[in-house]
């Protein structure tokens, strides 16, 4: 048996809440360069007239190599602080509260239908965006900005980014892209959590796998692929709109229509490979870590000495 064995007492809502945030931070630390490469590829070609500039980045590893060569290795972790802030507030809600919300919609019933799963995914995804949107805006802005020194950089630090955006664009600037982000996270959360849930249930019912690491790994990888295919178009629009200058697009829909008319439908799948590599590997690291953290915290909680 690999990893911590399932415990008799199911994890509490608080254990799931903190476990999800911690697991998501670990997954971000591992996969952040892929996420940065994805953002660079997604915004490539935006408002550019020079063909040479439009093809600055080629492929996942070509993008990473170009960034390391021209901006230094640290550029791959631009926005990491905001990214970790985002995961602690974002993943804790959308993943950590998923089971609790699902039980709320099923009123404690053991039979959980696909409708209840989808509804729970939409609910926690929307709540998470409401909490974490400013951190997402700052993370995307940092990942998009090129230049290893102060020259050409929009922001000099995480707190500077929050202050500058609020000062120059108003508080609404920190909530730029909320609508496409809610749409994206409703799609991502439903696809990611529901497919993980369903694949895991099927594996446990129809294969010799038990509720342990191999099952968690397979379920997470399948969930990552399904999520990338479905969510990529909304993710590209979200990234473009969040990174846009004030007044560049009148709305998220205008951003999508501009992309379609100027760059064609394939623009909605820019950065697909780093998206899949990042989301697939992020899902594997996050879900495997999450399952093990839940069990470890419950073991520690159950073994805590009772005061006399």
C-alpha positions as CSV (number, residue, x, y, z in Angstrom):
1,X,0.0,0.0,0.0
2,X,1.3,3.4,-1.0
3,X,0.8,6.6,1.0
4,X,-1.4,7.1,4.0
5,X,-4.2,4.5,4.2
6,X,-7.9,5.8,4.4
7,X,-8.9,6.6,8.0
8,X,-12.1,5.3,9.6
9,X,-13.3,8.9,10.4
10,X,-14.1,11.0,7.3
11,X,-12.2,14.3,7.0
12,X,-13.9,17.3,8.4
13,X,-14.9,20.4,6.4
14,X,-12.0,22.4,8.0
15,X,-9.5,19.6,7.1
16,X,-10.7,19.7,3.5
17,X,-10.6,23.5,3.4
18,X,-7.0,23.9,4.6
19,X,-5.9,20.7,2.9
20,X,-7.1,21.9,-0.5
21,X,-5.4,25.3,-0.1
22,X,-2.1,23.7,0.9
23,X,-2.2,21.1,-1.8
24,X,-2.9,23.7,-4.4
25,X,0.1,25.8,-3.3
26,X,2.3,22.8,-3.6
27,X,0.9,22.1,-7.1
28,X,1.5,25.7,-8.1
29,X,5.1,25.6,-6.9
30,X,5.7,22.6,-9.1
31,X,3.9,23.7,-12.3
32,X,4.1,27.5,-12.2
33,X,6.6,27.8,-15.2
34,X,4.2,25.9,-17.4
35,X,1.4,28.3,-16.3
36,X,3.6,31.3,-17.2
37,X,4.5,29.8,-20.6
38,X,0.7,29.3,-21.2
39,X,-0.1,33.0,-20.4
40,X,2.7,34.2,-22.7
41,X,1.5,32.0,-25.6
42,X,-2.2,33.1,-25.0
43,X,-1.4,36.8,-25.3
44,X,1.0,36.4,-28.2
45,X,-0.2,38.1,-31.3
46,X,-2.5,40.5,-29.4
47,X,-2.3,44.0,-30.9
48,X,0.9,43.2,-32.7
49,X,1.6,44.3,-36.2
50,X,5.0,42.8,-36.6
51,X,5.1,39.2,-37.7
52,X,8.5,38.8,-36.0
53,X,7.1,39.9,-32.7
54,X,3.9,37.8,-33.2
55,X,5.9,34.6,-33.2
56,X,8.4,35.3,-30.4
57,X,7.3,32.2,-28.5
58,X,7.1,28.8,-30.2
59,X,5.8,25.9,-28.2
60,X,5.9,25.2,-24.5
61,X,9.6,24.5,-24.0
62,X,10.6,27.0,-26.7
63,X,8.7,29.7,-24.7
64,X,10.4,28.6,-21.4
65,X,13.8,28.6,-23.1
66,X,13.2,32.1,-24.7
67,X,12.2,33.5,-21.3
68,X,15.2,32.0,-19.5
69,X,17.5,33.3,-22.2
70,X,16.1,36.9,-22.5
71,X,14.7,37.5,-19.0
72,X,16.5,35.0,-16.7
73,X,15.2,31.9,-14.9
74,X,13.3,34.0,-12.3
75,X,10.9,35.2,-15.0
76,X,9.3,31.8,-15.0
77,X,8.0,32.5,-11.5
78,X,6.7,36.0,-12.2
79,X,3.6,36.4,-10.1
80,X,4.3,33.4,-7.9
81,X,3.4,35.3,-4.7
82,X,0.0,36.4,-6.1
83,X,-0.4,32.8,-7.4
84,X,0.1,31.3,-3.9
85,X,-2.2,34.0,-2.4
86,X,-4.8,33.0,-5.1
87,X,-4.5,29.3,-4.3
88,X,-4.9,29.7,-0.6
89,X,-8.1,31.6,-1.0
90,X,-9.3,30.1,-4.3
91,X,-8.6,26.4,-4.0
92,X,-9.7,26.3,-0.4
93,X,-13.2,27.4,-1.4
94,X,-13.7,25.7,-4.8
95,X,-12.1,22.3,-3.9
96,X,-12.2,22.3,-0.1
97,X,-15.9,23.1,0.1
98,X,-17.0,21.0,-2.9
99,X,-18.0,17.9,-0.8
100,X,-19.9,20.0,1.8
101,X,-21.8,21.8,-0.9
102,X,-22.5,18.6,-2.7
103,X,-23.9,17.1,0.5
104,X,-26.0,20.2,1.0
105,X,-27.6,19.8,-2.5
106,X,-28.3,16.1,-1.9
107,X,-29.5,16.7,1.6
108,X,-27.1,14.1,3.0
109,X,-28.3,11.3,0.6
110,X,-25.8,8.6,-0.3
111,X,-26.9,8.7,-3.9
112,X,-25.2,11.6,-5.6
113,X,-26.4,12.3,-9.2
114,X,-24.5,14.1,-11.9
115,X,-26.8,17.2,-11.5
116,X,-25.9,17.6,-7.9
117,X,-22.2,17.3,-8.7
118,X,-22.4,19.9,-11.4
119,X,-24.4,22.3,-9.3
120,X,-21.9,22.0,-6.4
121,X,-19.0,22.6,-8.9
122,X,-20.6,25.7,-10.2
123,X,-21.4,27.0,-6.8
124,X,-17.9,26.6,-5.3
125,X,-16.3,27.9,-8.5
126,X,-18.3,31.1,-8.4
127,X,-17.7,31.6,-4.7
128,X,-14.0,31.1,-5.2
129,X,-13.9,33.8,-7.9
130,X,-15.7,36.2,-5.7
131,X,-13.0,35.8,-3.1
132,X,-9.9,35.5,-5.1
133,X,-10.4,37.6,-8.3
134,X,-7.8,40.4,-7.4
135,X,-5.1,37.9,-6.8
136,X,-5.8,36.3,-10.2
137,X,-5.6,39.7,-12.0
138,X,-2.2,40.5,-10.4
139,X,-0.9,37.0,-11.1
140,X,-1.8,37.2,-14.8
141,X,-0.4,40.8,-15.1
142,X,2.9,39.6,-13.6
143,X,3.2,36.5,-15.8
144,X,2.4,38.6,-19.0
145,X,5.0,41.3,-18.4
146,X,8.4,40.8,-20.0
147,X,11.7,42.3,-18.9
148,X,13.9,41.0,-16.1
149,X,14.7,44.5,-14.7
150,X,12.7,47.5,-13.9
151,X,12.7,48.7,-17.5
152,X,9.5,47.8,-19.3
153,X,7.9,46.3,-16.2
154,X,4.4,47.4,-15.3
155,X,4.8,46.5,-11.6
156,X,7.7,46.2,-9.3
157,X,6.2,43.9,-6.7
158,X,3.0,42.2,-5.6
159,X,1.8,44.9,-3.3
160,X,2.9,47.5,-5.8
161,X,0.6,45.8,-8.4
162,X,-2.4,45.8,-6.1
163,X,-1.8,49.5,-5.3
164,X,-1.1,50.6,-8.9
165,X,-4.1,48.8,-10.4
166,X,-6.4,50.3,-7.7
167,X,-4.9,53.8,-8.2
168,X,-4.9,53.8,-12.0
169,X,-8.0,51.7,-12.8
170,X,-10.0,52.0,-9.6
171,X,-11.1,49.1,-7.4
172,X,-12.9,47.7,-10.5
173,X,-9.5,47.2,-12.1
174,X,-8.8,44.5,-9.5
175,X,-12.0,42.8,-10.5
176,X,-11.3,43.0,-14.3
177,X,-12.4,39.9,-16.1
178,X,-14.7,38.7,-13.3
179,X,-17.4,37.6,-15.7
180,X,-15.2,35.4,-18.0
181,X,-13.4,34.2,-14.8
182,X,-16.7,33.0,-13.3
183,X,-17.6,31.3,-16.6
184,X,-14.2,29.7,-16.8
185,X,-14.2,28.5,-13.2
186,X,-17.7,27.2,-13.4
187,X,-16.6,25.2,-16.4
188,X,-13.2,24.2,-14.9
189,X,-14.6,23.4,-11.5
190,X,-17.5,21.3,-12.9
191,X,-15.2,19.5,-15.4
192,X,-12.3,19.1,-13.0
193,X,-14.0,18.0,-9.8
194,X,-16.9,16.2,-11.4
195,X,-14.8,14.1,-13.8
196,X,-12.3,13.4,-11.0
197,X,-15.2,12.3,-8.9
198,X,-16.8,10.2,-11.6
199,X,-13.5,8.6,-12.8
200,X,-12.5,7.7,-9.3
201,X,-15.9,6.2,-8.6
202,X,-15.7,4.1,-11.8
203,X,-12.2,2.9,-11.0
204,X,-13.2,1.9,-7.5
205,X,-16.3,0.0,-8.8
206,X,-15.0,-1.6,-12.0
207,X,-11.2,-2.2,-11.4
208,X,-9.1,-3.8,-8.7
209,X,-7.8,-0.3,-7.8
210,X,-8.3,0.8,-4.2
211,X,-8.7,4.4,-2.9
212,X,-5.0,5.1,-3.0
213,X,-2.2,6.8,-5.0
214,X,-2.6,4.9,-8.4
215,X,-6.3,5.6,-8.4
216,X,-5.9,9.2,-7.5
217,X,-3.2,9.7,-10.1
218,X,-5.3,8.2,-12.9
219,X,-8.4,10.1,-12.0
220,X,-6.5,13.4,-11.7
221,X,-4.8,12.9,-15.1
222,X,-8.1,12.2,-16.8
223,X,-9.7,15.2,-15.2
224,X,-6.9,17.4,-16.3
225,X,-7.2,16.4,-20.0
226,X,-11.0,16.8,-20.0
227,X,-10.8,20.2,-18.3
228,X,-8.2,21.6,-20.7
229,X,-10.2,20.6,-23.8
230,X,-13.4,22.2,-22.5
231,X,-12.0,25.3,-20.7
232,X,-9.3,26.5,-23.1
233,X,-11.3,29.0,-25.1
234,X,-12.7,30.7,-22.0
235,X,-9.3,30.6,-20.4
236,X,-7.6,32.4,-23.3
237,X,-10.3,35.2,-23.3
238,X,-10.0,35.5,-19.5
239,X,-6.2,35.9,-19.8
240,X,-6.4,38.4,-22.7
241,X,-9.1,40.5,-20.9
242,X,-7.3,40.6,-17.5
243,X,-4.1,41.6,-19.1
244,X,-5.6,44.3,-21.4
245,X,-5.0,48.0,-21.0
246,X,-7.9,50.1,-19.8
247,X,-10.3,50.6,-22.7
248,X,-8.7,48.1,-25.0
249,X,-11.8,45.9,-24.9
250,X,-15.2,47.1,-24.0
251,X,-16.2,43.7,-22.5
252,X,-15.1,40.1,-22.3
253,X,-17.4,39.4,-25.3
254,X,-15.8,42.2,-27.3
255,X,-12.4,40.6,-26.5
256,X,-13.6,37.2,-27.8
257,X,-15.1,38.8,-31.0
258,X,-11.8,40.8,-31.6
259,X,-9.8,37.6,-31.3
260,X,-12.1,35.7,-33.6
261,X,-12.1,38.4,-36.3
262,X,-8.4,39.3,-36.1
263,X,-6.8,35.9,-35.3
264,X,-9.3,33.3,-36.2
265,X,-10.9,30.5,-34.2
266,X,-7.6,28.8,-33.5
267,X,-6.7,31.8,-31.3
268,X,-9.0,30.3,-28.6
269,X,-6.7,27.3,-28.3
270,X,-3.4,29.3,-28.1
271,X,-1.3,27.8,-25.4
272,X,-3.2,24.5,-25.4
273,X,-0.2,22.3,-24.9
274,X,1.2,24.2,-21.9
275,X,-2.4,24.4,-20.6
276,X,-2.7,20.7,-20.8
277,X,0.8,20.0,-19.4
278,X,0.2,22.5,-16.6
279,X,-3.4,21.5,-15.8
280,X,-2.7,17.8,-16.1
281,X,0.4,17.9,-13.9
282,X,-1.3,20.4,-11.6
283,X,-4.2,18.1,-11.1
284,X,-2.0,15.1,-10.5
285,X,0.1,16.9,-7.9
286,X,-2.9,18.7,-6.3
287,X,-5.3,15.8,-6.0
288,X,-2.6,13.2,-4.9
289,X,-1.3,15.7,-2.3
290,X,-4.8,16.7,-1.2
291,X,-5.9,13.1,-0.6
292,X,-2.7,12.4,1.4
293,X,-2.9,15.7,3.4
294,X,-6.5,15.0,4.3
295,X,-5.5,11.6,5.7
296,X,-2.4,12.8,7.4
297,X,-4.3,15.6,9.1
298,X,-7.0,13.2,10.2
299,X,-4.4,10.7,11.6
300,X,-2.7,13.6,13.5
301,X,-6.1,14.8,14.8
302,X,-7.1,11.3,15.9
303,X,-3.7,10.6,17.6
304,X,-3.8,13.9,19.4
305,X,-3.6,13.2,23.2
306,X,-6.9,13.9,25.0
307,X,-6.4,16.3,27.9
308,X,-7.1,14.8,31.3
